Amino acid sequence: MPVAEPRTLIDALGRRLDYLRLSVTARCNFRCSYCLPAGCAQSEGGRPLSLDEIDRLVGAFAALGFWKVRLTGGEPTLRGDIVEMVRRIARTPGIRHVGMTTNGYRLASIARELSQAGLRSLNVSIDSLDAGRFAELTGRPLLGSVLRGVEEALAAGIPQVKVNVVLLAGTSRTEIDRFIGWTRASPITVRFIELMEATGDAAFFARNHVAVAHVERLLDADGWGRLPRLDGQGPATEFAREGYAGRVGIIGPSRSEACARCNRLRVSSAGELRLCLFDRRAIPLRHLLREDTPASVLRDALRAAVRDKPAAFPDAPVRASLSLIGG
Protein backbone atom coordinates (compact mmCIF):
# COMPACT_ATOMS: atom_id res chain seq x y z
CA MET A 1 0.00 0.00 0.00
CA PRO A 2 1.23 3.56 -0.72
CA VAL A 3 2.63 5.49 2.22
CA ALA A 4 0.51 8.50 3.19
CA GLU A 5 2.12 11.92 2.87
CA PRO A 6 3.13 13.51 6.19
CA ARG A 7 0.74 16.33 7.07
CA THR A 8 3.28 18.36 8.96
CA LEU A 9 6.19 20.50 7.82
CA ILE A 10 9.18 20.23 10.15
CA ASP A 11 12.55 21.86 9.56
CA ALA A 12 16.00 20.41 10.24
CA LEU A 13 15.92 21.76 13.82
CA GLY A 14 12.65 20.04 14.63
CA ARG A 15 10.54 23.21 14.54
CA ARG A 16 7.00 22.52 13.39
CA LEU A 17 5.93 25.09 10.81
CA ASP A 18 2.23 25.95 10.64
CA TYR A 19 1.95 29.71 10.05
CA LEU A 20 2.12 31.37 6.61
CA ARG A 21 2.70 35.09 6.18
CA LEU A 22 1.60 35.85 2.63
CA SER A 23 2.34 39.18 0.98
CA VAL A 24 -0.37 39.98 -1.57
CA THR A 25 1.13 43.19 -2.96
CA ALA A 26 4.42 45.05 -2.73
CA ARG A 27 2.65 48.38 -3.16
CA CYS A 28 1.82 50.75 -0.33
CA ASN A 29 0.21 54.18 -0.24
CA PHE A 30 2.00 55.29 2.95
CA ARG A 31 5.59 56.48 3.17
CA CYS A 32 6.63 55.32 6.60
CA SER A 33 10.07 56.59 7.55
CA TYR A 34 11.45 53.16 8.49
CA CYS A 35 10.06 51.28 5.48
CA LEU A 36 9.24 53.28 2.32
CA PRO A 37 10.20 56.92 2.88
CA ALA A 38 10.33 57.54 -0.90
CA GLY A 39 7.07 55.73 -1.59
CA CYS A 40 6.52 52.68 -3.75
CA ALA A 41 6.26 52.59 -7.53
CA GLN A 42 3.15 50.86 -8.88
CA SER A 43 5.27 48.33 -10.77
CA GLU A 44 7.60 47.55 -7.86
CA GLY A 45 7.70 43.92 -6.80
CA GLY A 46 6.40 42.53 -10.08
CA ARG A 47 3.00 41.05 -10.85
CA PRO A 48 1.33 39.83 -7.66
CA LEU A 49 -0.13 36.36 -7.34
CA SER A 50 -3.65 35.97 -8.68
CA LEU A 51 -6.55 34.65 -6.62
CA ASP A 52 -6.27 31.25 -8.31
CA GLU A 53 -2.53 31.09 -7.63
CA ILE A 54 -3.15 31.99 -4.00
CA ASP A 55 -5.79 29.24 -3.80
CA ARG A 56 -3.25 26.64 -4.95
CA LEU A 57 -0.51 28.01 -2.70
CA VAL A 58 -2.63 28.11 0.45
CA GLY A 59 -4.10 24.70 -0.35
CA ALA A 60 -0.62 23.19 -0.48
CA PHE A 61 0.39 24.75 2.84
CA ALA A 62 -2.88 23.62 4.44
CA ALA A 63 -2.26 20.07 3.23
CA LEU A 64 1.07 20.22 5.10
CA GLY A 65 -0.56 21.21 8.38
CA PHE A 66 -0.57 25.00 8.15
CA TRP A 67 -3.67 26.37 9.88
CA LYS A 68 -2.92 30.09 10.13
CA VAL A 69 -2.47 32.61 7.29
CA ARG A 70 -1.69 36.30 7.67
CA LEU A 71 -2.05 38.60 4.67
CA THR A 72 0.62 41.29 4.50
CA GLY A 73 2.26 43.62 2.01
CA GLY A 74 2.83 46.39 1.12
CA GLU A 75 -0.71 47.35 1.92
CA PRO A 76 -3.05 44.39 1.28
CA THR A 77 -6.22 46.48 1.07
CA LEU A 78 -4.88 48.16 -2.08
CA ARG A 79 -6.06 45.02 -3.83
CA GLY A 80 -9.67 45.34 -4.91
CA ASP A 81 -10.18 41.60 -4.46
CA ILE A 82 -9.00 41.50 -0.83
CA VAL A 83 -12.42 40.55 0.61
CA GLU A 84 -12.83 37.69 -1.84
CA MET A 85 -9.27 36.59 -1.08
CA VAL A 86 -10.05 36.40 2.63
CA ARG A 87 -13.24 34.48 1.90
CA ARG A 88 -11.45 31.89 -0.23
CA ILE A 89 -8.61 31.37 2.22
CA ALA A 90 -11.02 31.07 5.17
CA ARG A 91 -12.89 28.32 3.31
CA THR A 92 -9.72 26.33 2.55
CA PRO A 93 -9.90 22.96 4.36
CA GLY A 94 -7.49 23.00 7.30
CA ILE A 95 -7.23 26.79 7.60
CA ARG A 96 -8.66 27.91 10.94
CA HIS A 97 -7.35 31.46 11.21
CA VAL A 98 -7.00 34.26 8.66
CA GLY A 99 -5.39 37.52 9.75
CA MET A 100 -4.20 40.70 8.09
CA THR A 101 -1.68 43.46 8.73
CA THR A 102 -2.75 46.84 7.38
CA ASN A 103 -2.09 50.56 7.63
CA GLY A 104 -5.82 50.91 8.22
CA TYR A 105 -6.63 53.56 5.67
CA ARG A 106 -9.52 51.55 4.10
CA LEU A 107 -10.71 49.77 7.23
CA ALA A 108 -13.67 52.02 7.97
CA SER A 109 -15.28 51.07 4.65
CA ILE A 110 -14.49 47.34 4.46
CA ALA A 111 -14.13 46.08 8.06
CA ARG A 112 -17.61 44.53 8.14
CA GLU A 113 -17.09 42.79 4.79
CA LEU A 114 -13.75 41.42 5.97
CA SER A 115 -15.35 40.11 9.15
CA GLN A 116 -18.16 38.43 7.24
CA ALA A 117 -15.61 36.90 4.85
CA GLY A 118 -13.87 35.19 7.76
CA LEU A 119 -11.10 37.53 8.93
CA ARG A 120 -10.25 36.63 12.52
CA SER A 121 -7.42 39.00 13.43
CA LEU A 122 -6.24 42.40 12.37
CA ASN A 123 -2.97 44.21 13.05
CA VAL A 124 -3.12 47.95 12.38
CA SER A 125 0.09 49.97 12.19
CA ILE A 126 -0.19 53.23 14.17
CA ASP A 127 3.12 54.69 15.30
CA SER A 128 1.73 57.86 16.89
CA LEU A 129 -1.57 59.11 18.30
CA ASP A 130 -0.55 62.69 17.61
CA ALA A 131 -1.96 63.72 14.22
CA GLY A 132 1.05 65.84 13.30
CA ARG A 133 3.63 63.22 14.22
CA PHE A 134 1.57 60.51 12.50
CA ALA A 135 1.60 62.54 9.28
CA GLU A 136 5.33 63.12 9.63
CA LEU A 137 6.08 59.42 10.13
CA THR A 138 3.74 58.06 7.43
CA GLY A 139 3.63 60.86 4.89
CA ARG A 140 -0.17 60.84 5.14
CA PRO A 141 -2.45 63.03 7.33
CA LEU A 142 -4.87 60.16 7.91
CA LEU A 143 -4.75 59.38 11.64
CA GLY A 144 -8.46 60.10 12.09
CA SER A 145 -9.41 57.73 9.26
CA VAL A 146 -7.20 54.98 10.65
CA LEU A 147 -8.64 55.33 14.16
CA ARG A 148 -12.17 55.15 12.73
CA GLY A 149 -11.11 51.97 10.98
CA VAL A 150 -10.02 50.40 14.27
CA GLU A 151 -13.38 51.25 15.82
CA GLU A 152 -15.21 49.80 12.81
CA ALA A 153 -13.17 46.61 13.06
CA LEU A 154 -14.18 46.21 16.71
CA ALA A 155 -17.81 46.99 15.90
CA ALA A 156 -17.76 44.45 13.07
CA GLY A 157 -16.81 41.73 15.55
CA ILE A 158 -13.32 40.87 14.31
CA PRO A 159 -12.15 38.80 17.32
CA GLN A 160 -8.57 40.08 17.63
CA VAL A 161 -7.63 43.68 16.90
CA LYS A 162 -4.04 44.72 17.57
CA VAL A 163 -2.23 48.02 17.12
CA ASN A 164 1.44 47.84 16.12
CA VAL A 165 3.64 50.68 17.37
CA VAL A 166 7.25 50.79 16.14
CA LEU A 167 9.35 52.50 18.80
CA LEU A 168 11.41 55.34 17.36
CA ALA A 169 13.53 58.13 18.75
CA GLY A 170 11.04 60.83 19.65
CA THR A 171 8.42 58.42 20.97
CA SER A 172 7.88 60.15 24.29
CA ARG A 173 6.72 58.76 27.62
CA THR A 174 3.51 60.73 27.11
CA GLU A 175 2.95 58.97 23.79
CA ILE A 176 3.59 55.56 25.33
CA ASP A 177 1.17 56.34 28.16
CA ARG A 178 -1.51 57.37 25.63
CA PHE A 179 -1.20 54.07 23.81
CA ILE A 180 -1.34 52.09 27.03
CA GLY A 181 -4.29 54.17 28.24
CA TRP A 182 -6.18 53.26 25.07
CA THR A 183 -6.45 49.68 26.36
CA ARG A 184 -8.30 50.70 29.52
CA ALA A 185 -11.70 50.79 27.83
CA SER A 186 -10.97 49.21 24.45
CA PRO A 187 -10.41 45.44 23.98
CA ILE A 188 -7.38 45.89 21.76
CA THR A 189 -3.78 44.78 22.19
CA VAL A 190 -1.22 47.55 21.72
CA ARG A 191 2.15 46.05 20.76
CA PHE A 192 5.37 48.02 21.06
CA ILE A 193 7.88 46.78 18.48
CA GLU A 194 11.62 47.36 18.48
CA LEU A 195 12.93 48.86 15.24
CA MET A 196 14.66 46.31 12.99
CA GLU A 197 17.64 47.05 10.77
CA ALA A 198 16.21 45.39 7.69
CA THR A 199 16.63 47.82 4.81
CA GLY A 200 20.32 48.60 4.94
CA ASP A 201 19.91 52.19 6.19
CA ALA A 202 22.34 51.90 9.07
CA ALA A 203 22.33 55.65 9.68
CA PHE A 204 18.54 55.74 10.10
CA PHE A 205 18.68 52.76 12.44
CA ALA A 206 21.42 54.37 14.55
CA ARG A 207 19.45 57.61 14.86
CA ASN A 208 16.10 56.03 15.64
CA HIS A 209 16.62 52.71 17.41
CA VAL A 210 15.13 52.57 20.90
CA ALA A 211 15.36 49.40 23.02
CA VAL A 212 11.91 48.07 23.85
CA ALA A 213 13.06 46.91 27.30
CA HIS A 214 12.30 50.29 28.85
CA VAL A 215 8.60 49.85 28.04
CA GLU A 216 8.69 46.50 29.85
CA ARG A 217 10.10 48.27 32.91
CA LEU A 218 7.29 50.84 32.74
CA LEU A 219 4.69 48.08 32.61
CA ASP A 220 6.27 46.23 35.52
CA ALA A 221 6.33 49.42 37.58
CA ASP A 222 2.68 50.19 36.78
CA GLY A 223 1.32 46.83 37.90
CA TRP A 224 1.00 45.00 34.60
CA GLY A 225 1.51 41.25 34.79
CA ARG A 226 3.02 38.96 32.16
CA LEU A 227 0.61 36.46 30.64
CA PRO A 228 1.62 32.82 30.09
CA ARG A 229 2.72 32.05 26.56
CA LEU A 230 0.24 30.01 24.51
CA ASP A 231 1.03 27.40 21.87
CA GLY A 232 1.29 29.05 18.46
CA GLN A 233 1.65 32.52 19.93
CA GLY A 234 3.85 34.92 18.01
CA PRO A 235 6.97 36.67 19.31
CA ALA A 236 5.16 39.12 21.58
CA THR A 237 5.30 38.96 25.37
CA GLU A 238 1.83 40.08 26.49
CA PHE A 239 0.82 41.92 29.65
CA ALA A 240 -2.56 42.42 31.32
CA ARG A 241 -3.76 44.59 34.18
CA GLU A 242 -6.88 44.44 36.31
CA GLY A 243 -9.44 47.00 35.20
CA TYR A 244 -8.17 47.19 31.63
CA ALA A 245 -10.21 45.75 28.75
CA GLY A 246 -7.18 45.33 26.51
CA ARG A 247 -3.59 44.15 26.66
CA VAL A 248 -0.09 45.39 25.92
CA GLY A 249 2.50 43.42 23.96
CA ILE A 250 6.27 43.76 23.64
CA ILE A 251 8.23 42.54 20.60
CA GLY A 252 12.01 42.65 20.66
CA PRO A 253 13.20 41.23 17.32
CA SER A 254 16.74 40.54 18.49
CA ARG A 255 15.67 37.99 21.11
CA SER A 256 17.10 34.56 20.31
CA GLU A 257 14.18 32.69 21.88
CA ALA A 258 11.91 34.04 19.12
CA CYS A 259 14.02 32.17 16.56
CA ALA A 260 14.08 28.99 18.63
CA ARG A 261 10.28 28.78 18.55
CA CYS A 262 9.76 30.20 15.04
CA ASN A 263 6.84 28.48 13.33
CA ARG A 264 6.43 30.64 10.23
CA LEU A 265 7.30 30.87 6.57
CA ARG A 266 6.83 33.82 4.23
CA VAL A 267 5.82 34.06 0.59
CA SER A 268 6.28 37.33 -1.29
CA SER A 269 3.62 38.87 -3.51
CA ALA A 270 5.51 37.54 -6.55
CA GLY A 271 5.49 34.00 -5.20
CA GLU A 272 8.95 33.70 -3.66
CA LEU A 273 9.38 31.61 -0.52
CA ARG A 274 11.34 33.26 2.29
CA LEU A 275 12.53 30.95 5.04
CA CYS A 276 13.30 33.88 7.37
CA LEU A 277 12.49 37.58 7.29
CA PHE A 278 16.21 38.42 7.25
CA ASP A 279 17.38 35.70 4.86
CA ARG A 280 18.76 36.75 1.48
CA ARG A 281 17.47 33.61 -0.25
CA ALA A 282 14.25 33.79 -2.27
CA ILE A 283 12.95 30.47 -3.58
CA PRO A 284 10.63 30.85 -6.60
CA LEU A 285 7.32 29.04 -6.36
CA ARG A 286 5.21 30.72 -9.02
CA HIS A 287 6.08 28.17 -11.72
CA LEU A 288 4.62 25.50 -9.43
CA LEU A 289 1.29 27.32 -9.09
CA ARG A 290 0.10 26.65 -12.63
CA GLU A 291 -3.16 24.78 -13.02
CA ASP A 292 -1.43 21.90 -14.82
CA THR A 293 1.15 21.34 -12.04
CA PRO A 294 0.21 18.51 -9.64
CA ALA A 295 -0.30 19.78 -6.09
CA SER A 296 2.08 17.09 -4.84
CA VAL A 297 4.96 18.70 -6.75
CA LEU A 298 4.49 21.96 -4.85
CA ARG A 299 4.25 20.13 -1.53
CA ASP A 300 7.46 18.24 -2.27
CA ALA A 301 9.21 21.51 -3.11
CA LEU A 302 8.14 23.02 0.20
CA ARG A 303 9.36 19.99 2.14
CA ALA A 304 12.74 20.21 0.45
CA ALA A 305 13.07 23.96 0.96
CA VAL A 306 12.38 24.07 4.69
CA ARG A 307 15.37 21.89 5.45
CA ASP A 308 17.47 25.03 4.99
CA LYS A 309 15.47 27.28 7.33
CA PRO A 310 18.13 29.09 9.41
CA ALA A 311 18.45 28.57 13.13
CA ALA A 312 18.50 32.32 13.80
CA PHE A 313 18.69 35.70 12.11
CA PRO A 314 21.63 35.76 9.66
CA ASP A 315 24.60 37.96 10.62
CA ALA A 316 24.16 39.90 7.37
CA PRO A 317 20.42 40.57 7.09
CA VAL A 318 18.59 41.10 3.83
CA ARG A 319 18.87 44.59 2.38
CA ALA A 320 15.43 45.03 0.89
CA SER A 321 12.23 46.86 1.71
CA LEU A 322 9.89 44.96 3.99
CA SER A 323 7.14 45.77 1.47
CA LEU A 324 8.88 43.50 -1.04
CA ILE A 325 9.45 40.69 1.47
CA GLY A 326 6.11 40.84 3.25
CA GLY A 327 7.19 41.76 6.77
C-alpha positions in Angstrom: 0.0 0.0 0.0 1.2 3.6 -0.7 2.6 5.5 2.2 0.5 8.5 3.2 2.1 11.9 2.9 3.1 13.5 6.2 0.7 16.3 7.1 3.3 18.4 9.0 6.2 20.5 7.8 9.2 20.2 10.1 12.6 21.9 9.6 16.0 20.4 10.2 15.9 21.8 13.8 12.6 20.0 14.6 10.5 23.2 14.5 7.0 22.5 13.4 5.9 25.1 10.8 2.2 25.9 10.6 1.9 29.7 10.1 2.1 31.4 6.6 2.7 35.1 6.2 1.6 35.8 2.6 2.3 39.2 1.0 -0.4 40.0 -1.6 1.1 43.2 -3.0 4.4 45.0 -2.7 2.6 48.4 -3.2 1.8 50.8 -0.3 0.2 54.2 -0.2 2.0 55.3 2.9 5.6 56.5 3.2 6.6 55.3 6.6 10.1 56.6 7.5 11.4 53.2 8.5 10.1 51.3 5.5 9.2 53.3 2.3 10.2 56.9 2.9 10.3 57.5 -0.9 7.1 55.7 -1.6 6.5 52.7 -3.7 6.3 52.6 -7.5 3.2 50.9 -8.9 5.3 48.3 -10.8 7.6 47.6 -7.9 7.7 43.9 -6.8 6.4 42.5 -10.1 3.0 41.1 -10.8 1.3 39.8 -7.7 -0.1 36.4 -7.3 -3.7 36.0 -8.7 -6.6 34.6 -6.6 -6.3 31.3 -8.3 -2.5 31.1 -7.6 -3.1 32.0 -4.0 -5.8 29.2 -3.8 -3.2 26.6 -4.9 -0.5 28.0 -2.7 -2.6 28.1 0.5 -4.1 24.7 -0.4 -0.6 23.2 -0.5 0.4 24.8 2.8 -2.9 23.6 4.4 -2.3 20.1 3.2 1.1 20.2 5.1 -0.6 21.2 8.4 -0.6 25.0 8.2 -3.7 26.4 9.9 -2.9 30.1 10.1 -2.5 32.6 7.3 -1.7 36.3 7.7 -2.1 38.6 4.7 0.6 41.3 4.5 2.3 43.6 2.0 2.8 46.4 1.1 -0.7 47.3 1.9 -3.1 44.4 1.3 -6.2 46.5 1.1 -4.9 48.2 -2.1 -6.1 45.0 -3.8 -9.7 45.3 -4.9 -10.2 41.6 -4.5 -9.0 41.5 -0.8 -12.4 40.6 0.6 -12.8 37.7 -1.8 -9.3 36.6 -1.1 -10.0 36.4 2.6 -13.2 34.5 1.9 -11.4 31.9 -0.2 -8.6 31.4 2.2 -11.0 31.1 5.2 -12.9 28.3 3.3 -9.7 26.3 2.6 -9.9 23.0 4.4 -7.5 23.0 7.3 -7.2 26.8 7.6 -8.7 27.9 10.9 -7.3 31.5 11.2 -7.0 34.3 8.7 -5.4 37.5 9.7 -4.2 40.7 8.1 -1.7 43.5 8.7 -2.7 46.8 7.4 -2.1 50.6 7.6 -5.8 50.9 8.2 -6.6 53.6 5.7 -9.5 51.5 4.1 -10.7 49.8 7.2 -13.7 52.0 8.0 -15.3 51.1 4.7 -14.5 47.3 4.5 -14.1 46.1 8.1 -17.6 44.5 8.1 -17.1 42.8 4.8 -13.7 41.4 6.0 -15.3 40.1 9.1 -18.2 38.4 7.2 -15.6 36.9 4.8 -13.9 35.2 7.8 -11.1 37.5 8.9 -10.2 36.6 12.5 -7.4 39.0 13.4 -6.2 42.4 12.4 -3.0 44.2 13.0 -3.1 47.9 12.4 0.1 50.0 12.2 -0.2 53.2 14.2 3.1 54.7 15.3 1.7 57.9 16.9 -1.6 59.1 18.3 -0.5 62.7 17.6 -2.0 63.7 14.2 1.0 65.8 13.3 3.6 63.2 14.2 1.6 60.5 12.5 1.6 62.5 9.3 5.3 63.1 9.6 6.1 59.4 10.1 3.7 58.1 7.4 3.6 60.9 4.9 -0.2 60.8 5.1 -2.5 63.0 7.3 -4.9 60.2 7.9 -4.8 59.4 11.6 -8.5 60.1 12.1 -9.4 57.7 9.3 -7.2 55.0 10.7 -8.6 55.3 14.2 -12.2 55.2 12.7 -11.1 52.0 11.0 -10.0 50.4 14.3 -13.4 51.2 15.8 -15.2 49.8 12.8 -13.2 46.6 13.1 -14.2 46.2 16.7 -17.8 47.0 15.9 -17.8 44.4 13.1 -16.8 41.7 15.5 -13.3 40.9 14.3 -12.2 38.8 17.3 -8.6 40.1 17.6 -7.6 43.7 16.9 -4.0 44.7 17.6 -2.2 48.0 17.1 1.4 47.8 16.1 3.6 50.7 17.4 7.2 50.8 16.1 9.3 52.5 18.8 11.4 55.3 17.4 13.5 58.1 18.8 11.0 60.8 19.7 8.4 58.4 21.0 7.9 60.2 24.3 6.7 58.8 27.6 3.5 60.7 27.1 2.9 59.0 23.8 3.6 55.6 25.3 1.2 56.3 28.2 -1.5 57.4 25.6 -1.2 54.1 23.8 -1.3 52.1 27.0 -4.3 54.2 28.2 -6.2 53.3 25.1 -6.5 49.7 26.4 -8.3 50.7 29.5 -11.7 50.8 27.8 -11.0 49.2 24.4 -10.4 45.4 24.0 -7.4 45.9 21.8 -3.8 44.8 22.2 -1.2 47.6 21.7 2.1 46.1 20.8 5.4 48.0 21.1 7.9 46.8 18.5 11.6 47.4 18.5 12.9 48.9 15.2 14.7 46.3 13.0 17.6 47.1 10.8 16.2 45.4 7.7 16.6 47.8 4.8 20.3 48.6 4.9 19.9 52.2 6.2 22.3 51.9 9.1 22.3 55.7 9.7 18.5 55.7 10.1 18.7 52.8 12.4 21.4 54.4 14.6 19.4 57.6 14.9 16.1 56.0 15.6 16.6 52.7 17.4 15.1 52.6 20.9 15.4 49.4 23.0 11.9 48.1 23.9 13.1 46.9 27.3 12.3 50.3 28.8 8.6 49.8 28.0 8.7 46.5 29.9 10.1 48.3 32.9 7.3 50.8 32.7 4.7 48.1 32.6 6.3 46.2 35.5 6.3 49.4 37.6 2.7 50.2 36.8 1.3 46.8 37.9 1.0 45.0 34.6 1.5 41.2 34.8 3.0 39.0 32.2 0.6 36.5 30.6 1.6 32.8 30.1 2.7 32.0 26.6 0.2 30.0 24.5 1.0 27.4 21.9 1.3 29.0 18.5 1.6 32.5 19.9 3.8 34.9 18.0 7.0 36.7 19.3 5.2 39.1 21.6 5.3 39.0 25.4 1.8 40.1 26.5 0.8 41.9 29.6 -2.6 42.4 31.3 -3.8 44.6 34.2 -6.9 44.4 36.3 -9.4 47.0 35.2 -8.2 47.2 31.6 -10.2 45.8 28.7 -7.2 45.3 26.5 -3.6 44.2 26.7 -0.1 45.4 25.9 2.5 43.4 24.0 6.3 43.8 23.6 8.2 42.5 20.6 12.0 42.7 20.7 13.2 41.2 17.3 16.7 40.5 18.5 15.7 38.0 21.1 17.1 34.6 20.3 14.2 32.7 21.9 11.9 34.0 19.1 14.0 32.2 16.6 14.1 29.0 18.6 10.3 28.8 18.6 9.8 30.2 15.0 6.8 28.5 13.3 6.4 30.6 10.2 7.3 30.9 6.6 6.8 33.8 4.2 5.8 34.1 0.6 6.3 37.3 -1.3 3.6 38.9 -3.5 5.5 37.5 -6.6 5.5 34.0 -5.2 8.9 33.7 -3.7 9.4 31.6 -0.5 11.3 33.3 2.3 12.5 31.0 5.0 13.3 33.9 7.4 12.5 37.6 7.3 16.2 38.4 7.3 17.4 35.7 4.9 18.8 36.7 1.5 17.5 33.6 -0.2 14.3 33.8 -2.3 13.0 30.5 -3.6 10.6 30.9 -6.6 7.3 29.0 -6.4 5.2 30.7 -9.0 6.1 28.2 -11.7 4.6 25.5 -9.4 1.3 27.3 -9.1 0.1 26.6 -12.6 -3.2 24.8 -13.0 -1.4 21.9 -14.8 1.2 21.3 -12.0 0.2 18.5 -9.6 -0.3 19.8 -6.1 2.1 17.1 -4.8 5.0 18.7 -6.8 4.5 22.0 -4.8 4.3 20.1 -1.5 7.5 18.2 -2.3 9.2 21.5 -3.1 8.1 23.0 0.2 9.4 20.0 2.1 12.7 20.2 0.5 13.1 24.0 1.0 12.4 24.1 4.7 15.4 21.9 5.5 17.5 25.0 5.0 15.5 27.3 7.3 18.1 29.1 9.4 18.5 28.6 13.1 18.5 32.3 13.8 18.7 35.7 12.1 21.6 35.8 9.7 24.6 38.0 10.6 24.2 39.9 7.4 20.4 40.6 7.1 18.6 41.1 3.8 18.9 44.6 2.4 15.4 45.0 0.9 12.2 46.9 1.7 9.9 45.0 4.0 7.1 45.8 1.5 8.9 43.5 -1.0 9.4 40.7 1.5 6.1 40.8 3.3 7.2 41.8 6.8 
